Amino acid sequence: MGGGPCGFNAYCSIKPDGRSACHCPSGYYPKGGFIGCAPEFVQHRCDLQQAQDAQSFTFNEMSGVNWPFKDYAIVRDVEEAWCRQACISDCLCALVIYSGRVCWMKAHPFSNGREQEAKALIKVRMNNTLMSNPDTPAPGPGQESSKSSSTTVTLSALLGCSVLLFIVTSFFFVIYLKRRKMTMGKQRSHVQPAGVSTISSFSFKEVEEATNGFDEELGRGACSIVYRGTLKNDGKVVAVKKLHKIFERADDEFTAEVSSISRTNHKNLVQLLGYCDQGQNRILVYEFMTNGSLATFLFQKPERPSWHTRGHIAFAIARGICYLHEDCSVPIIHCDIKPQNVLLNETFTPKIADFGLAKLLKADQTRTMTGIRGTKGYVAPEWFRNMPITVKVDVYSFGIMLLELMCCRKSYEADVEDEGEAVLADWAYDCYQQGALDFLVAGDEEARSDMKTLEIYVKTAIWCIQEDPTQRPHMNIVMHMLQGSMQVPTPPDPTAFVH
């Protein structure tokens, strides 16, 4: 598909004599020496200041031009004003095609530009001085300057020398790295992980004494066991997470968890008090959470928790995830949001734990490509579709967990009488479509007496579990939906997505 005959961001027109011509859209200029066009302005920033940066943009309108393909979002039955605002607010949006109440949002670079019946809204910075006429033809193929044979020989010789120098340098660099790795291995117990300055470093002996030889187990996961302990200096009860030495990725998980949690400070995130990185031992010391995990609270109690408490817990978890995504100095994707990773303190305040699978983003990064992480039943579909991973994977997991909170059952139960109720997400959408939400909370009189709130929660959850990640709301919007401070629109079928 490429960028089309005129290159990326350019568009093609047919002259009266039947020959083609290439042009740049308003606000773009032809790239010298290559085909295609480039923006004359700094593009929308995708970092913590993106909302403020959005105020610097406006649109240049062009009629009869379109760039098919490259749509990352298509919204139907909307006004042009809505379409404009959505693009202005989205740092990824650089161009909108609006026609017949349909809004096609496109990111850089645009491809296959051509004359076609449509209205193009090109996002540009305000007060921008154009460097060239937007209708200036973009350079065509075949305009490369010829090279003399003597220049070619000289460049070839330089290239050969560069390759040889690179090989020699690489050889000595590998030797240096091996020696440095051996030296750092010996000194590892004295080195503090980058970015960690506000938590304590414990020796293995101190941790062993605090846990009385690791004798009281609180729980275990795939890569770790958690023990109860008491710190000697202040008598504080703690939870000690010891990573298994047998797992190849134990070091990676340890580094990710220490780096991510040490940068956070929020009442809905478990507080990391200290760590031990001595020899083969990778240990994390957390505050102790009296009432265990949300999974135990929801699925292993003889009686359902109160409706009010479940609503309070849902909102608090959303607030914690929102902090990770939007308020940290470095945005954090947790990647494993589930009831087992939410702990409850003595007042049943939920706190998100287990950042071992967290994926840290750079300050100006909004998406990443990485291997599948998380737990079956809570993993967003884009993990399996070779799509970029964004904070929206946590939104999907939260949506599944919100349904579990409302219904007090697991996301998948194989032993139900009706097959249609086995997958909670599918059953919840069917009940919503049929106007039978009371089936979801059968036997829960508190919930049945507050059907208005139940409907808000279920609609919010359905928006969160949309298979198309661009359809899922950000967590700050989810918080407003749960609070009732904004109206929750009618959600579409979550499976209606073709990538």
N, C-alpha and C positions, 0 to 999 in steps of 0.2 A: 504494500500500500504506500509506504514512504510518505514523502511530503507532497507528492503530485508533480506535475511537469514544471511548476514554477518554484518548488521548494517549500519548506515550512514557513507558515505565517503569510505567504503571498497568495494571490489569487490570479486566475487566468481568464482572459476575455478574448473574444473573437472579433478581429477588425473587419471592416467592410470588404476587404479583399480576400477574406476567408482565412487569413493567417492569424496565429495566436499572439497575444501580448501578455506580459506579466506585470503585475502591479503590487504595491504594498498598501495595506489598509491604513486608514487615518491613525497617525501616532506611531507609525513604523517606518523604517528606512531600509533600502536595499543593502545587503551585506556585501562588502567588497571582496572580490575574489571567489565568492561562493554564490550559489543560488539560494533564494529565500530572503526573508526580511527579519529584522530585529527591532525590539521596542526602543523608543528614544527616551525611555524613563525607567526609573528603578521600579521593579515589579512589587506587588503587594507582599509585605513581610508575613511569614508564617511563624511567628513566635509569640511571646507573651504580650507584645504590643500590637498584635494584628488588628484588634478592634479599634485602637486609636489611629493606626495607619489607614484604616478603611475610609476615614473622613477626608483623606487627601485625593480620593478618586471620583471620577465622573465617567460619562459615556460619550463616545463619538458615534453618531448614528450613520449607518450606510444601508442603502436600499438595494435590493437585487443582487446581493452577494451572500454566499454560504460556504462554510467549511464542513462538509459532512465528516462523519466519524469523530473520534476523540471525545464523544460526549461522556462525562463521568456522572451526570445526573440529568434525568428528564422528568419534568413536573408538568402534569396536564391540568387543564381547566383552571388556570390562574390568570390574573390581570398582569399587564405589562409592568405596572408599578411594583407588584410583588416580586416579579422576576428580577427587576433592577436591584431592589433592596437585597434580595437573596445573594446576588452576585457580588455586590459591594461588600457585604458582610463576610463573604467566604474568600479566604486568602488564596485558595487554589483556582478560583474562577477568574479567567482573563477575557472571556468572550461569551456573549449570550446571543443565541438565535431565537427570535420570538416570532411565531406565526400560528394563527388559528388557536389562540389561547394555550399554546404549548410552549414551554420554556426549555431550550436545550442549553445546558451549561457546559462550557469547554475550558480545559486547562491548556497551558502552553506545552508543546507548540501546536498550532492549528495545522491541519493537513488537507490536501486536495481542494484548495480554494478555487471557486468557480463562480460565474454569473448564474444566479438562480433566484427565483421569486421568493424572497424572504427579507426580514429586517434583521440586520446585524447590529448589536450594541457592543462596541469595543471599549473595554475598560482601560482608561488612561489616567495618569495623574493630572490634576488641575494645574493651571499656570505653566504648562509645558510648552517650551519653544520648539516648533518642528524644525528638524535639521534638514529636511528635504521635502519636496513635493510628494504627497502620498501616492500620486498617480505615476511617479517616476518608474519606468519599467525596471523590474528586478533583473539582475544579470542572468543571462541564459547560459546553458552549457556550451563548452567549446571555447571559453574565453581565457583559458589558462595560458600564462606566458611560457614561451619555449625556453628551454635551458640549453646552453652551449655544451658541447662535449667535454670541454676542459673543466667547466664547473661541475659536471656530473662526476668526472674522475676525482676531483678534489673532495667533493662531498662523500663519495664512496670510501675514500681513504680515511677521512675523518670519522665516518661511521664505524669502520673496522677497528680503528684505534679505540673509539669509545666503548665498543663491545668488549674488547680485550681488557681495558681498564676496569670495566664493570665486573667482569668475571673474577679478576684478581682481587678487587676490593671486596666482593661478596665472599670470597674464600676466607680472607682474614677476618671479615665481620662475623661469619659463622663461628669461627674459632673463639673470637672475643665473647660472643653471646654464651657459648657453652661454659667458658670459664666463669663468666659473671653469674650464670645460673647456679653453678656449684657454690660460689661464694655466698650468694643471697640465700641459698637453701640453708646454709649453716647459720645465717644471721636472721632468718625469717621471724623467729619468735620475738625479736626486738623491733620489728618494723610495723608501723601502723598503716592500715589501708588508706589510700588516698581519699581525702574528703572527710575523714573520721577524726574529730577533735573533741567532741563533747561527750564521749562515752568512755567507760573504764576498760582497761586491758587487764585480764586476769591470767594468772598462771594456771597450768593444768592442776597443780596441787591444790590451789585455792578453790577451784571448781569442784574437785573431787571431795574436798572436805565439806563444802557447802551442800552437796547432794548426799553426804554420808555414803560415799562410794557408789553413787548412782543406784540407790536401792529402791526409790519410789517412782515408778513409771506413771506418767500422766497420759501418754498417748504416743502413737508412732505413725510415720508416713513412709513414703517410698524410699526416701533418702535420709531419714533421721528418726531419732527417738527423743521424746521430751520427758524430762524428769523434774520432780519438785525439789527445791533447794531453799536454803536459808543463808543469807549473807552474814558472815561473822562480824563485820564491823558495825552494822546497824540492826541486825536481826530481821531484815526485810525478807519476806517470802518471795521467791522468784521461780520462774519456769526456765529450765536449762535445756536447750535444744542441741543435741549432739549429732553431728552429721556422720554417716557411715564412712569409714575409710575405704570400703571396697568399691565404692562407686567412682567411676572415672571422672564424673562431672562434679564431684563434691567440692573441689576447689572453686570451680566457676560459680556454683550455687552460693557458696559461702561469701565470695567476693561481692556478688550481686546483692545479697541480702544486707550485708554490712554497709555497702556503699549507698543503697537506696534508703534504708530506714534511718541511717545516721543523718540524712539530710531532711528528714521530715519532723514535723512537730504539730500534731493535731489530736484533738480529744477523741477522734474516732479511728485512730491508728494505734496499734500496740506499740508501747515505748520500748526501745532497745536500750538496756542499761549497760551492757558490756559484752565483751567477746574474748575468746581465747584462740590464739593461732600459734600453737607451740608444737613443733615436730609434726607428727601426723594428725594432731588433734585440731578439729575445727568445731568450735562451740560458741553458741550465742546465748546470752543471758537476757531474758525479757521480764517485764513486770508480770506478776502472777494474776491471772484472771479467775476469780472465785467461781463463777457459774459455768465454766467450760465453754464448749463450742455451741454455735447456733444450731448445728445439726442435731446435737443431743437435745437441745431445748425444744426443737420442733418435732423431731421424729421419734424420740425415745421416752417422752413423758406420757403418763397415763391420761392426762387431761390436756386439752389444747391451751396454749397461752392465750391471754385475753386479746381481744380484737384491738383494743387501744395500744397495748404493748407491742403487738406485731407491726402496727402502723408506725409507731415511734421508732422501732428498730429499722424498718425499711428506709425511712427518711434519713436516719443517722448514717446508715451505710452509704446511701447516695451522696451525702455530704462528704464522707471520707474519700470516696472515689473521685468526687469533683475536685477535692484538694490535690490529690495525686496528679490529676490531669492538667489543672489550670493554675494552681497556686504555688507549686514547688518551683525552686530556682531552675531545676531540670525536670521537665515533664516525665512522669513515670507511668508506664503501662504495667499493671499488676500481672495480667495474663492468667490468673488462676482464681478468680472471684467465685466462691462457692461457700455454702454454710459451714463446712469444716474449717475454713480459713477466716471465719468471723467469730471472735471470742466475746464473752459477756462478763462484765465486772460485777461487783456486789450489788449495784443498782440496776443491773441488766442493760447498761449502756454498751452498745456493740462497738468493737474495735477490730479493724481489719488487720490480719496477721499474715505471716508466711510470704515474705517477699523474695523467696529463693528463685522464683521463675520470672521476676520482674524484668522488664526490658527498658533500660534507660534510653531516653532520647536526648539528642543535642538540643541546645536552647532554640535553634532555628529549624528544628526537624519536626515534621508532623506525621511521618509514616516511616516504616522500616520493613525490611524483608528478613525473616528469620524462620528457623525451624518450628514445627508445631509444638506449642506449649499448652498446658492446662489439663483439665479433667473431662473425660467423656461425659456428654450431657450438658456441659456448660461452654463448650468450645464453639466459637463463632464460625459460620460456614466459610469465610474467606481464608481460613487456615488451610482448607483443602482445595482451594481454587487458584493457588499461586498468585494471589492478589496481595498488594501492599497491606501491611498490618498497621492499624492506627489505634487510637484510644477507643474506637468504637467496638473493639473486641471485648473490652470490659463492660461496655454498655449492654452488649448481648448477654453476657453472663449474669449481669445484674437483673435483666428482664426475666431470665429463667428463675433466678432466686426469689424475685418479687412474687412470682406465681406460687412458688413453694411456701413463702411466708403467708400468703393469703389463704391457701388451701390446706396448709399443714400436712403436705404429702410430698414425696420425692418427685423429681422431674420425670422419672420413669418407674413404673411399677408393673411388673409382668403378671402378677397374680390377681389382677382385677377381673371382675365378672364380665364386664363389657370391654371388648378389645379396643373400642374407640376411646377409652379413658386411659389407656396404658401410657401414652405420651402426653404429659400434662400440657405442653404448649399447644399441641393440636387440639386437644379436648377443650382448652380454655377458649381458643378462637371459635370453635364450633358452637360452644355455649353462648359466646358473645353474639355471633351471627344469628342464632336462633332466639335471642332474647331470653335465655334460660340461665343466667348467671347464678341463680340460687342453687343450681345443681352442684356448682363448684364448692359451695360451703354447706352442703347438706349436713344437718345436725349441729351446726354452729349458729345458735340463736342470736348471738351478739352481732355476727357478720350479717345475718339475714335481716336484722333490724336496721342496718345501715347500708342499704343497697346502693345508694348514691355514691358513697365513698368506694365501695367495692367496684363499681363500674369505672370510676376514675383510675383505680389501681390496675384493673385488668386492661383497660385501654392503653395506659402508660406502658405496661409490660409488653403488650403486642407491638407498640411502636419500637420498643427496645430490641425485640427479637426479629425485626425485619431482616430477611436474608441479604437485602441490598444495604450495605453499610452506610451509604449516603442518605438513606431514609431514616436511619436511627438518630434520635436527638442527642445532643451533647448532655453531659450530666447536670450542668446548671439548669438546662431546660427541664430535665427529668425532675429535679427538685421542685421547680415551680409547678409542674403538673401534679406531683404528689401533695403539695401544699394546698392545691386548689386556687392558687393565685393567677393561673392562666387556664383558659379553656383547653381541654384535650380534644383535638380534632378526631374525626372518625378514622381509625387506622385501616389501612388496606390489608389484604391477605398477605401475611408475612412471607409466604413462599412464592409470591408472584414476582420473581426476579430471574432475568436471563442475562448471564454475563457474556 
